[in-house]
Amino acid sequence: MLDIVFGCVLLAVIAALVLLFAMFGELASRMPAERRPERSADVYPLEDARLGVEPGRWPESLAGVSGATGPSIVLVLSTACTTCDDVAAQVSGELDQGGAGDLAVVVSTGDEERAWTFIDRYGLRRLPHHIDDKGQWVGDEFNVRMSPTAMVFQSGRLHSAMVFQDVNALRETVSVPKGVL
């Protein structure tokens, strides 16, 4: 009889521990971004991008990128990407401190209203920006179909494309000082 009671108590303790760990997992998934682990400083080349290409058409809002002689950085972000939210917050922080004027943003989305909400949430209207319906422009012109991606242009041509999470790490890789463009 004692074995049955001990077995039931042990089973109840194990069930309680499983439930406790499940609750911790759920809470961890709901933590704000600032409490999540450090973002990766890795910057990887986007292998399939069409480097050296000058697009057949530039969105009017990005006309300054097409005519710039020095390097220009265009960030490709998506409204459906949590890493893109973090990148947009980093850019917003730079803008609040008077920086990031050397960037432009393309927001890929299937819903224009959602794109404007994203742009307004992070104050990205302060930068040249373009809403790219379903990523059509960056996909067709440069074969860029990932986000967040940084496209670096030199004299209107795609010089490099990189996947990244940290804007400062991206800047170190590109070696373009803030405020130069």
C-alpha positions, 0 to 999 in steps of 0.5 A: 500500500505504501508503494502505491501512495509513494508512486502517486506522490511521485507522479504528482511531483513529476506532473507539477515539474512538467507543468512548471517548465511549460509555464516558464517556456510560455513566459520566456516566449512572451518576454519583451525584445530588450530582455531577449538574448543578444542579437547576432553580430554576424553579417553574411553575404546574400549569395543569390543577389544580382551584384553589379546590377543597376535596376531598370526602374527606381521607386521615386522615393529612392531616387537619391540612392540611384544618383548617389556616387558614394555607397548607399545602404538600403535596408530591406525589412518585412512587416512579418519578421520579428528580427526586422522589428528589432532592426527597425527599432535600432534604426529608429534609435539612431534617428532619435540621436540624429544618425541613420541619415545614410540609410533608406528602407524598403518595406516588403509586405502584402498589406500596404496598411500594415506597412504604413503602421510599421513605418510609423511605429518606428519613425521610418518616414524620416528616411527615404522609404518605399513600400514594396508590394510582396517584395516584387521590386527587390525580388525582380530587380536584385533577386533579394527575397530575404529580410532583413537584408542590407543592399549596398549601392555604389553609383546606383549599382548593387555592390553587395547584399548582406543578411544581418541582425545588428545595424552596428555590425552591418556598419562595421562590415560595410565601413560607411561612417554614419552621416556620410551619405 
